[in-house]
Amino acid sequence: MELSQATEIQVPGKVLLDGYEFMRSAGKVKLEGMVLWAGVQAGQGFTVTELIVPKQKGLRTPDGVCAIVEGDELRRLNMYLYRNSLELIAQVHTHPTEAYHSTTDDQYAIATTIGSFSIVVPNFAVIDYALSECAVYRLDANGIWNEVDESAQPNRITVT
Ligand SMILES: [Zn+2]
C-alpha cells in the first residue's frame, strides 16, 4: 500500500505534545521549529510511533525565519528510517503568526513522498493547539500541497 492510500492516521498525544514543546522553545528565540512524525502503515491505517526532531537551522526568507534541515542530516534521517523500517508520514512546523503553507515550505519540504502530511502550527505553538486550529496539507500525485480536513477520511488524523 502506498502512503497516499492511508486514510486513517493515529498519532499518540505524547508525540504531538512533545513536538509542540520543542517548537515552542524555538519560538522563544523567534525561530520556527520543525519536527517529523514517523511510523508504520498497515493497509489504510498508519500509526505514528515516534517523534523525530531533526538537526535544523533558521533560514531568513521573505516569509520570515524558516527551519531548514540540511543534506547530511537528511541522509542520516533516511538511513535511520530505513534501518528501523519506519516511514515518514508528516512534517510539523511553526509559524510566528498565521498558519499556512508558504512558497518556502513547498521548496524545503522534508516529507516528499506522495501522501505525506505537512502541518503548520500558528503562533510558535505557544499553546497546545488542536489539529483543527492548525493548517493541515497533504501532498498529491502532482506534487501539490492541498489543504485537507484532518477530521474526516480520507485524511483523518486521530490523536490517541
Ligand atoms: Zn512555513
Backbone and ligand atoms as CSV (ligand in chain L), in Angstrom:
chain,resi,resn,atom,element,x,y,z
A,1,MET,N,N,0.846,-1.208,0.000
A,1,MET,CA,C,0.000,0.000,0.000
A,1,MET,C,C,0.874,1.248,0.000
A,2,GLU,N,N,0.500,2.167,-0.814
A,2,GLU,CA,C,1.219,3.443,-0.865
A,2,GLU,C,C,0.765,4.326,0.300
A,3,LEU,N,N,1.640,5.269,0.634
A,3,LEU,CA,C,1.308,6.205,1.721
A,3,LEU,C,C,0.027,6.985,1.409
A,4,SER,N,N,-0.162,7.271,0.124
A,4,SER,CA,C,-1.349,8.051,-0.266
A,4,SER,C,C,-2.645,7.294,-0.017
A,5,GLN,N,N,-2.539,5.957,0.181
A,5,GLN,CA,C,-3.741,5.165,0.431
A,5,GLN,C,C,-4.081,5.079,1.913
A,6,ALA,N,N,-3.241,5.657,2.757
A,6,ALA,CA,C,-3.544,5.688,4.195
A,6,ALA,C,C,-4.610,6.751,4.432
A,7,THR,N,N,-5.744,6.321,4.990
A,7,THR,CA,C,-6.862,7.254,5.174
A,7,THR,C,C,-7.191,7.497,6.643
A,8,GLU,N,N,-6.523,6.734,7.527
A,8,GLU,CA,C,-6.765,6.861,8.971
A,8,GLU,C,C,-5.404,6.902,9.650
A,9,ILE,N,N,-5.060,8.054,10.192
A,9,ILE,CA,C,-3.751,8.203,10.814
A,9,ILE,C,C,-3.942,8.372,12.319
A,10,GLN,N,N,-3.179,7.606,13.078
A,10,GLN,CA,C,-3.265,7.711,14.525
A,10,GLN,C,C,-1.941,8.223,15.064
A,11,VAL,N,N,-2.025,9.232,15.919
A,11,VAL,CA,C,-0.810,9.794,16.498
A,11,VAL,C,C,-0.978,9.878,18.015
A,12,PRO,N,N,-0.008,9.333,18.756
A,12,PRO,CA,C,-0.100,9.423,20.212
A,12,PRO,C,C,-0.044,10.884,20.675
A,13,GLY,N,N,-0.840,11.215,21.679
A,13,GLY,CA,C,-0.843,12.571,22.213
A,13,GLY,C,C,0.554,13.028,22.604
A,14,LYS,N,N,1.362,12.094,23.107
A,14,LYS,CA,C,2.714,12.455,23.547
A,14,LYS,C,C,3.585,12.928,22.377
A,15,VAL,N,N,3.422,12.303,21.223
A,15,VAL,CA,C,4.195,12.714,20.036
A,15,VAL,C,C,3.805,14.146,19.643
A,16,LEU,N,N,2.504,14.402,19.654
A,16,LEU,CA,C,2.019,15.743,19.301
A,16,LEU,C,C,2.553,16.779,20.296
A,17,LEU,N,N,2.398,16.483,21.589
A,17,LEU,CA,C,2.750,17.462,22.624
A,17,LEU,C,C,4.258,17.650,22.767
A,18,ASP,N,N,5.025,16.578,22.651
A,18,ASP,CA,C,6.496,16.716,22.709
A,18,ASP,C,C,6.991,17.569,21.540
A,19,GLY,N,N,6.354,17.412,20.402
A,19,GLY,CA,C,6.708,18.221,19.237
A,19,GLY,C,C,6.409,19.694,19.487
A,20,TYR,N,N,5.237,19.965,20.067
A,20,TYR,CA,C,4.877,21.349,20.395
A,20,TYR,C,C,5.906,21.941,21.359
A,21,GLU,N,N,6.339,21.141,22.321
A,21,GLU,CA,C,7.270,21.640,23.331
A,21,GLU,C,C,8.587,22.071,22.686
A,22,PHE,N,N,9.089,21.238,21.757
A,22,PHE,CA,C,10.326,21.597,21.057
A,22,PHE,C,C,10.124,22.885,20.239
A,23,MET,N,N,9.031,22.938,19.501
A,23,MET,CA,C,8.798,24.091,18.613
A,23,MET,C,C,8.552,25.365,19.422
A,24,ARG,N,N,7.939,25.193,20.595
A,24,ARG,CA,C,7.699,26.346,21.468
A,24,ARG,C,C,9.033,26.910,21.959
A,25,SER,N,N,9.987,26.033,22.270
A,25,SER,CA,C,11.284,26.507,22.760
A,25,SER,C,C,12.028,27.247,21.645
A,26,ALA,N,N,11.891,26.789,20.403
A,26,ALA,CA,C,12.497,27.511,19.280
A,26,ALA,C,C,11.817,28.873,19.121
A,27,GLY,N,N,10.509,28.896,19.325
A,27,GLY,CA,C,9.746,30.140,19.177
A,27,GLY,C,C,10.146,31.192,20.188
A,28,LYS,N,N,10.622,30.751,21.352
A,28,LYS,CA,C,11.036,31.698,22.400
A,28,LYS,C,C,12.209,32.546,21.942
A,29,VAL,N,N,13.013,32.019,20.998
A,29,VAL,CA,C,14.086,32.840,20.429
A,29,VAL,C,C,13.732,33.228,18.988
A,30,LYS,N,N,12.427,33.304,18.727
A,30,LYS,CA,C,11.895,33.784,17.442
A,30,LYS,C,C,12.302,32.931,16.242
A,31,LEU,N,N,12.474,31.641,16.469
A,31,LEU,CA,C,12.775,30.741,15.359
A,31,LEU,C,C,11.623,29.771,15.147
A,32,GLU,N,N,11.382,29.478,13.871
A,32,GLU,CA,C,10.427,28.424,13.569
A,32,GLU,C,C,11.089,27.089,13.902
A,33,GLY,N,N,10.284,26.133,14.332
A,33,GLY,CA,C,10.805,24.804,14.632
A,33,GLY,C,C,10.129,23.784,13.746
A,34,MET,N,N,10.827,22.674,13.536
A,34,MET,CA,C,10.295,21.619,12.662
A,34,MET,C,C,10.493,20.265,13.316
A,35,VAL,N,N,9.440,19.462,13.336
A,35,VAL,CA,C,9.558,18.085,13.824
A,35,VAL,C,C,8.902,17.149,12.810
A,36,LEU,N,N,9.193,15.868,12.950
A,36,LEU,CA,C,8.697,14.877,11.996
A,36,LEU,C,C,7.987,13.752,12.743
A,37,TRP,N,N,6.992,13.194,12.088
A,37,TRP,CA,C,6.301,12.032,12.638
A,37,TRP,C,C,6.632,10.821,11.769
A,38,ALA,N,N,7.079,9.751,12.428
A,38,ALA,CA,C,7.386,8.520,11.700
A,38,ALA,C,C,6.591,7.372,12.299
A,39,GLY,N,N,6.343,6.365,11.479
A,39,GLY,CA,C,5.585,5.224,11.978
A,39,GLY,C,C,5.454,4.146,10.941
A,40,VAL,N,N,4.382,3.396,11.078
A,40,VAL,CA,C,4.205,2.188,10.281
A,40,VAL,C,C,2.808,2.171,9.668
A,41,GLN,N,N,2.764,1.811,8.385
A,41,GLN,CA,C,1.484,1.704,7.693
A,41,GLN,C,C,1.018,0.263,7.672
A,42,ALA,N,N,-0.275,0.070,7.885
A,42,ALA,CA,C,-0.880,-1.253,7.727
A,42,ALA,C,C,-2.177,-1.041,6.968
A,43,GLY,N,N,-2.168,-1.359,5.699
A,43,GLY,CA,C,-3.351,-1.132,4.873
A,43,GLY,C,C,-3.678,0.347,4.823
A,44,GLN,N,N,-4.931,0.683,5.151
A,44,GLN,CA,C,-5.345,2.088,5.098
A,44,GLN,C,C,-5.059,2.826,6.402
A,45,GLY,N,N,-4.503,2.095,7.358
A,45,GLY,CA,C,-4.182,2.716,8.635
A,45,GLY,C,C,-2.703,3.050,8.724
A,46,PHE,N,N,-2.400,4.135,9.381
A,46,PHE,CA,C,-0.998,4.480,9.630
A,46,PHE,C,C,-0.891,4.873,11.093
A,47,THR,N,N,0.028,4.222,11.804
A,47,THR,CA,C,0.228,4.534,13.214
A,47,THR,C,C,1.568,5.221,13.397
A,48,VAL,N,N,1.512,6.440,13.909
A,48,VAL,CA,C,2.740,7.161,14.214
A,48,VAL,C,C,3.316,6.548,15.485
A,49,THR,N,N,4.591,6.193,15.437
A,49,THR,CA,C,5.209,5.569,16.605
A,49,THR,C,C,6.282,6.446,17.229
A,50,GLU,N,N,6.813,7.387,16.456
A,50,GLU,CA,C,7.797,8.264,17.089
A,50,GLU,C,C,7.925,9.651,16.499
A,51,LEU,N,N,8.364,10.517,17.403
A,51,LEU,CA,C,8.650,11.898,17.039
A,51,LEU,C,C,10.131,11.982,16.709
A,52,ILE,N,N,10.460,12.640,15.602
A,52,ILE,CA,C,11.863,12.859,15.258
A,52,ILE,C,C,12.104,14.371,15.221
A,53,VAL,N,N,13.103,14.796,15.979
A,53,VAL,CA,C,13.483,16.212,15.950
A,53,VAL,C,C,14.800,16.302,15.194
A,54,PRO,N,N,14.758,16.698,13.920
A,54,PRO,CA,C,15.994,16.739,13.139
A,54,PRO,C,C,16.846,17.947,13.517
A,55,LYS,N,N,18.153,17.817,13.272
A,55,LYS,CA,C,19.042,18.983,13.413
A,55,LYS,C,C,18.590,20.005,12.390
A,56,GLN,N,N,18.449,21.234,12.814
A,56,GLN,CA,C,17.902,22.246,11.920
A,56,GLN,C,C,18.532,23.591,12.177
A,57,LYS,N,N,18.398,24.451,11.187
A,57,LYS,CA,C,18.866,25.811,11.416
A,57,LYS,C,C,17.883,26.797,10.805
A,58,GLY,N,N,17.915,27.995,11.326
A,58,GLY,CA,C,16.991,29.025,10.857
A,58,GLY,C,C,17.503,29.663,9.584
A,59,LEU,N,N,16.625,29.822,8.619
A,59,LEU,CA,C,16.986,30.468,7.359
A,59,LEU,C,C,16.061,31.669,7.188
A,60,ARG,N,N,16.660,32.843,6.963
A,60,ARG,CA,C,15.830,34.035,6.795
A,60,ARG,C,C,15.317,34.101,5.363
A,61,THR,N,N,14.017,34.197,5.213
A,61,THR,CA,C,13.383,34.249,3.891
A,61,THR,C,C,12.384,35.405,3.896
A,62,PRO,N,N,11.815,35.722,2.703
A,62,PRO,CA,C,10.797,36.785,2.680
A,62,PRO,C,C,9.608,36.479,3.594
A,63,ASP,N,N,9.376,35.191,3.881
A,63,ASP,CA,C,8.249,34.815,4.743
A,63,ASP,C,C,8.607,34.874,6.223
A,64,GLY,N,N,9.888,35.100,6.515
A,64,GLY,CA,C,10.283,35.111,7.918
A,64,GLY,C,C,11.461,34.184,8.103
A,65,VAL,N,N,11.560,33.609,9.293
A,65,VAL,CA,C,12.676,32.700,9.555
A,65,VAL,C,C,12.167,31.280,9.475
A,66,CYS,N,N,12.742,30.525,8.569
A,66,CYS,CA,C,12.239,29.196,8.266
A,66,CYS,C,C,13.226,28.156,8.793
A,67,ALA,N,N,12.723,27.052,9.329
A,67,ALA,CA,C,13.616,25.993,9.799
A,67,ALA,C,C,13.972,25.100,8.629
A,68,ILE,N,N,15.281,24.947,8.350
A,68,ILE,CA,C,15.645,24.011,7.292
A,68,ILE,C,C,16.578,22.922,7.824
A,69,VAL,N,N,16.492,21.777,7.169
A,69,VAL,CA,C,17.291,20.619,7.533
A,69,VAL,C,C,18.204,20.335,6.359
A,70,GLU,N,N,19.506,20.275,6.614
A,70,GLU,CA,C,20.465,20.166,5.506
A,70,GLU,C,C,20.727,18.717,5.080
A,71,GLY,N,N,21.419,18.597,3.950
A,71,GLY,CA,C,21.656,17.318,3.287
A,71,GLY,C,C,22.181,16.199,4.160
A,72,ASP,N,N,23.233,16.485,4.948
A,72,ASP,CA,C,23.826,15.441,5.787
A,72,ASP,C,C,22.802,14.877,6.759
A,73,GLU,N,N,22.042,15.786,7.367
A,73,GLU,CA,C,21.039,15.372,8.346
A,73,GLU,C,C,19.916,14.595,7.656
A,74,LEU,N,N,19.562,14.998,6.453
A,74,LEU,CA,C,18.521,14.278,5.708
A,74,LEU,C,C,18.969,12.861,5.390
A,75,ARG,N,N,20.253,12.719,5.012
A,75,ARG,CA,C,20.773,11.379,4.719
A,75,ARG,C,C,20.772,10.513,5.967
A,76,ARG,N,N,21.199,11.119,7.096
A,76,ARG,CA,C,21.216,10.395,8.362
A,76,ARG,C,C,19.795,9.938,8.730
A,77,LEU,N,N,18.856,10.850,8.520
A,77,LEU,CA,C,17.454,10.589,8.812
A,77,LEU,C,C,16.903,9.436,7.971
A,78,ASN,N,N,17.182,9.475,6.678
A,78,ASN,CA,C,16.690,8.430,5.789
A,78,ASN,C,C,17.273,7.067,6.149
A,79,MET,N,N,18.547,7.059,6.537
A,79,MET,CA,C,19.181,5.821,6.956
A,79,MET,C,C,18.511,5.285,8.219
A,80,TYR,N,N,18.236,6.188,9.151
A,80,TYR,CA,C,17.573,5.807,10.403
A,80,TYR,C,C,16.196,5.191,10.125
A,81,LEU,N,N,15.439,5.831,9.256
A,81,LEU,CA,C,14.095,5.343,8.923
A,81,LEU,C,C,14.191,3.963,8.287
A,82,TYR,N,N,15.123,3.817,7.346
A,82,TYR,CA,C,15.301,2.556,6.638
A,82,TYR,C,C,15.673,1.435,7.607
A,83,ARG,N,N,16.652,1.705,8.471
A,83,ARG,CA,C,17.120,0.675,9.415
A,83,ARG,C,C,16.040,0.245,10.390
A,84,ASN,N,N,15.147,1.151,10.711
A,84,ASN,CA,C,14.113,0.840,11.691
A,84,ASN,C,C,12.766,0.523,11.055
A,85,SER,N,N,12.773,0.339,9.734
A,85,SER,CA,C,11.533,0.047,8.995
A,85,SER,C,C,10.421,1.042,9.308
A,86,LEU,N,N,10.806,2.302,9.342
A,86,LEU,CA,C,9.829,3.351,9.622
A,86,LEU,C,C,9.622,4.187,8.358
A,87,GLU,N,N,8.473,4.805,8.315
A,87,GLU,CA,C,8.170,5.690,7.201
A,87,GLU,C,C,7.780,7.048,7.767
A,88,LEU,N,N,8.169,8.089,7.056
A,88,LEU,CA,C,7.803,9.435,7.453
A,88,LEU,C,C,6.391,9.702,6.949
A,89,ILE,N,N,5.499,10.147,7.848
A,89,ILE,CA,C,4.159,10.495,7.348
A,89,ILE,C,C,3.903,11.985,7.395
A,90,ALA,N,N,4.572,12.688,8.308
A,90,ALA,CA,C,4.255,14.118,8.415
A,90,ALA,C,C,5.436,14.948,8.871
A,91,GLN,N,N,5.456,16.193,8.409
A,91,GLN,CA,C,6.346,17.197,8.954
A,91,GLN,C,C,5.446,18.227,9.620
A,92,VAL,N,N,5.909,18.719,10.744
A,92,VAL,CA,C,5.118,19.685,11.514
A,92,VAL,C,C,6.029,20.867,11.797
A,93,HIS,N,N,5.593,22.074,11.481
A,93,HIS,CA,C,6.430,23.234,11.813
A,93,HIS,C,C,5.592,24.436,12.221
A,94,THR,N,N,6.259,25.350,12.888
A,94,THR,CA,C,5.559,26.521,13.410
A,94,THR,C,C,5.751,27.732,12.503
A,95,HIS,N,N,4.821,28.662,12.634
A,95,HIS,CA,C,4.958,29.993,12.042
A,95,HIS,C,C,4.830,31.014,13.180
A,96,PRO,N,N,5.427,32.207,12.986
A,96,PRO,CA,C,5.334,33.239,14.035
A,96,PRO,C,C,3.888,33.631,14.330
A,97,THR,N,N,3.081,33.743,13.279
A,97,THR,CA,C,1.678,34.127,13.480
A,97,THR,C,C,0.767,33.139,12.759
A,98,GLU,N,N,0.426,33.482,11.521
A,98,GLU,CA,C,-0.580,32.718,10.797
A,98,GLU,C,C,-0.046,31.384,10.260
A,99,ALA,N,N,-0.903,30.367,10.269
A,99,ALA,CA,C,-0.523,29.046,9.765
A,99,ALA,C,C,-0.998,28.865,8.331
A,100,TYR,N,N,-0.051,28.728,7.408
A,100,TYR,CA,C,-0.362,28.460,6.003
A,100,TYR,C,C,0.897,27.865,5.385
A,101,HIS,N,N,0.768,27.255,4.214
A,101,HIS,CA,C,1.931,26.667,3.556
A,101,HIS,C,C,2.556,27.701,2.638
A,102,SER,N,N,3.729,28.195,2.990
A,102,SER,CA,C,4.380,29.235,2.191
A,102,SER,C,C,5.144,28.615,1.021
A,103,THR,N,N,5.588,29.465,0.111
A,103,THR,CA,C,6.402,29.002,-1.023
A,103,THR,C,C,7.671,28.326,-0.506
A,104,THR,N,N,8.250,28.899,0.529
A,104,THR,CA,C,9.449,28.316,1.132
A,104,THR,C,C,9.141,26.918,1.674
A,105,ASP,N,N,7.984,26.782,2.281
A,105,ASP,CA,C,7.594,25.467,2.807
A,105,ASP,C,C,7.513,24.443,1.685
A,106,ASP,N,N,6.967,24.871,0.533
A,106,ASP,CA,C,6.881,23.975,-0.621
A,106,ASP,C,C,8.290,23.570,-1.067
A,107,GLN,N,N,9.193,24.559,-1.112
A,107,GLN,CA,C,10.546,24.344,-1.610
A,107,GLN,C,C,11.392,23.450,-0.715
A,108,TYR,N,N,11.263,23.648,0.596
A,108,TYR,CA,C,12.143,22.954,1.533
A,108,TYR,C,C,11.449,21.807,2.265
A,109,ALA,N,N,10.378,21.278,1.688
A,109,ALA,CA,C,9.663,20.191,2.347
A,109,ALA,C,C,10.592,18.987,2.546
A,110,ILE,N,N,10.485,18.377,3.695
A,110,ILE,CA,C,11.293,17.194,4.013
A,110,ILE,C,C,10.498,15.935,3.693
A,111,ALA,N,N,9.214,15.975,4.021
A,111,ALA,CA,C,8.326,14.863,3.681
A,111,ALA,C,C,7.953,15.049,2.216
A,112,THR,N,N,8.496,14.184,1.355
A,112,THR,CA,C,8.313,14.392,-0.084
A,112,THR,C,C,7.619,13.225,-0.769
A,113,THR,N,N,7.234,12.218,0.015
A,113,THR,CA,C,6.502,11.087,-0.558
A,113,THR,C,C,5.055,11.512,-0.787
A,114,ILE,N,N,4.495,11.096,-1.920
A,114,ILE,CA,C,3.083,11.385,-2.186
A,114,ILE,C,C,2.251,10.810,-1.045
A,115,GLY,N,N,1.338,11.630,-0.518
A,115,GLY,CA,C,0.527,11.185,0.612
A,115,GLY,C,C,1.042,11.679,1.950
A,116,SER,N,N,2.202,12.364,1.937
A,116,SER,CA,C,2.729,12.939,3.186
A,116,SER,C,C,1.866,14.109,3.635
A,117,PHE,N,N,1.879,14.331,4.942
A,117,PHE,CA,C,1.174,15.485,5.507
A,117,PHE,C,C,2.183,16.569,5.874
A,118,SER,N,N,1.727,17.810,5.824
A,118,SER,CA,C,2.507,18.924,6.351
A,118,SER,C,C,1.564,19.743,7.215
A,119,ILE,N,N,1.935,19.885,8.484
A,119,ILE,CA,C,1.071,20.568,9.444
A,119,ILE,C,C,1.766,21.846,9.885
A,120,VAL,N,N,1.080,22.963,9.747
A,120,VAL,CA,C,1.657,24.251,10.127
A,120,VAL,C,C,0.912,24.750,11.364
A,121,VAL,N,N,1.695,25.017,12.410
A,121,VAL,CA,C,1.136,25.409,13.711
A,121,VAL,C,C,1.298,26.925,13.871
A,122,PRO,N,N,0.234,27.631,14.254
A,122,PRO,CA,C,0.347,29.094,14.376
A,122,PRO,C,C,1.071,29.529,15.654
A,123,ASN,N,N,1.468,30.798,15.677
A,123,ASN,CA,C,1.947,31.473,16.898
A,123,ASN,C,C,3.036,30.724,17.660
A,124,PHE,N,N,4.003,30.180,16.916
A,124,PHE,CA,C,5.121,29.456,17.532
A,124,PHE,C,C,4.653,28.405,18.546
A,125,ALA,N,N,3.448,27.870,18.332
A,125,ALA,CA,C,2.916,26.824,19.226
A,125,ALA,C,C,2.941,27.262,20.695
A,126,VAL,N,N,2.513,28.500,20.957
A,126,VAL,CA,C,2.507,28.998,22.345
A,126,VAL,C,C,1.592,28.191,23.256
A,127,ILE,N,N,0.568,27.579,22.655
A,127,ILE,CA,C,-0.279,26.665,23.428
A,127,ILE,C,C,-0.379,25.340,22.667
A,128,ASP,N,N,-0.939,24.336,23.330
A,128,ASP,CA,C,-1.117,23.039,22.677
A,128,ASP,C,C,-2.367,23.084,21.801
A,129,TYR,N,N,-2.193,23.566,20.590
A,129,TYR,CA,C,-3.317,23.711,19.678
A,129,TYR,C,C,-3.916,22.361,19.298
A,130,ALA,N,N,-5.244,22.361,19.104
A,130,ALA,CA,C,-5.893,21.195,18.494
A,130,ALA,C,C,-5.509,21.209,17.018
A,131,LEU,N,N,-5.493,20.054,16.391
A,131,LEU,CA,C,-5.127,19.999,14.975
A,131,LEU,C,C,-6.082,20.836,14.118
A,132,SER,N,N,-7.319,20.984,14.588
A,132,SER,CA,C,-8.299,21.789,13.846
A,132,SER,C,C,-7.904,23.264,13.815
A,133,GLU,N,N,-7.009,23.675,14.709
A,133,GLU,CA,C,-6.550,25.067,14.731
A,133,GLU,C,C,-5.252,25.255,13.936
A,134,CYS,N,N,-4.712,24.154,13.451
A,134,CYS,CA,C,-3.507,24.218,12.622
A,134,CYS,C,C,-3.944,24.143,11.158
A,135,ALA,N,N,-3.015,24.421,10.252
A,135,ALA,CA,C,-3.296,24.242,8.829
A,135,ALA,C,C,-2.683,22.911,8.415
A,136,VAL,N,N,-3.516,22.032,7.866
A,136,VAL,CA,C,-3.060,20.682,7.516
A,136,VAL,C,C,-3.111,20.492,6.001
A,137,TYR,N,N,-1.988,20.083,5.440
A,137,TYR,CA,C,-1.860,19.899,3.989
A,137,TYR,C,C,-1.423,18.471,3.690
A,138,ARG,N,N,-1.742,18.019,2.460
A,138,ARG,CA,C,-1.293,16.695,2.047
A,138,ARG,C,C,-0.794,16.758,0.605
A,139,LEU,N,N,0.292,16.063,0.360
A,139,LEU,CA,C,0.944,16.116,-0.959
A,139,LEU,C,C,0.255,15.174,-1.939
A,140,ASP,N,N,-0.216,15.725,-3.055
A,140,ASP,CA,C,-0.897,14.878,-4.035
A,140,ASP,C,C,0.074,14.383,-5.116
A,141,ALA,N,N,-0.445,13.562,-6.018
A,141,ALA,CA,C,0.391,12.912,-7.034
A,141,ALA,C,C,1.034,13.910,-7.992
A,142,ASN,N,N,0.499,15.129,-8.049
A,142,ASN,CA,C,1.084,16.163,-8.911
A,142,ASN,C,C,2.094,17.034,-8.173
A,143,GLY,N,N,2.391,16.654,-6.935
A,143,GLY,CA,C,3.366,17.425,-6.179
A,143,GLY,C,C,2.798,18.698,-5.583
A,144,ILE,N,N,1.489,18.760,-5.450
A,144,ILE,CA,C,0.830,19.942,-4.884
A,144,ILE,C,C,0.418,19.655,-3.443
A,145,TRP,N,N,0.698,20.618,-2.564
A,145,TRP,CA,C,0.249,20.508,-1.176
A,145,TRP,C,C,-1.157,21.098,-1.083
A,146,ASN,N,N,-2.150,20.241,-0.863
A,146,ASN,CA,C,-3.535,20.695,-0.745
A,146,ASN,C,C,-3.953,20.744,0.711
A,147,GLU,N,N,-4.675,21.792,1.081
A,147,GLU,CA,C,-5.183,21.851,2.450
A,147,GLU,C,C,-6.292,20.815,2.586
A,148,VAL,N,N,-6.265,20.048,3.667
A,148,VAL,CA,C,-7.249,18.979,3.849
A,148,VAL,C,C,-7.942,19.096,5.203
A,149,ASP,N,N,-9.075,18.414,5.305
A,149,ASP,CA,C,-9.815,18.344,6.567
A,149,ASP,C,C,-9.350,17.097,7.307
A,150,GLU,N,N,-8.585,17.310,8.377
A,150,GLU,CA,C,-7.989,16.182,9.096
A,150,GLU,C,C,-8.974,15.526,10.067
A,151,SER,N,N,-10.226,16.020,10.052
A,151,SER,CA,C,-11.201,15.428,10.970
A,151,SER,C,C,-12.003,14.321,10.304
A,152,ALA,N,N,-11.791,14.102,9.006
A,152,ALA,CA,C,-12.587,13.107,8.299
A,152,ALA,C,C,-11.732,12.327,7.310
A,153,GLN,N,N,-12.163,11.117,6.988
A,153,GLN,CA,C,-11.492,10.359,5.936
A,153,GLN,C,C,-11.628,11.119,4.618
A,154,PRO,N,N,-10.683,11.024,3.689
A,154,PRO,CA,C,-9.554,10.085,3.699
A,154,PRO,C,C,-8.280,10.648,4.320
A,155,ASN,N,N,-8.412,11.725,5.080
A,155,ASN,CA,C,-7.218,12.360,5.649
A,155,ASN,C,C,-7.288,12.487,7.156
A,156,ARG,N,N,-8.012,11.553,7.786
A,156,ARG,CA,C,-8.270,11.720,9.223
A,156,ARG,C,C,-7.036,11.453,10.084
A,157,ILE,N,N,-6.759,12.400,10.957
A,157,ILE,CA,C,-5.682,12.227,11.942
A,157,ILE,C,C,-6.321,12.211,13.327
A,158,THR,N,N,-6.200,11.099,14.008
A,158,THR,CA,C,-6.771,10.967,15.337
A,158,THR,C,C,-5.659,10.965,16.373
A,159,VAL,N,N,-5.809,11.815,17.395
A,159,VAL,CA,C,-4.824,11.840,18.473
A,159,VAL,C,C,-5.265,10.813,19.520
A,160,THR,N,N,-4.353,9.889,19.840
A,160,THR,CA,C,-4.736,8.797,20.743
A,160,THR,C,C,-4.079,8.950,22.113
L,1,ZN,ZN,ZN,6.315,27.564,6.980
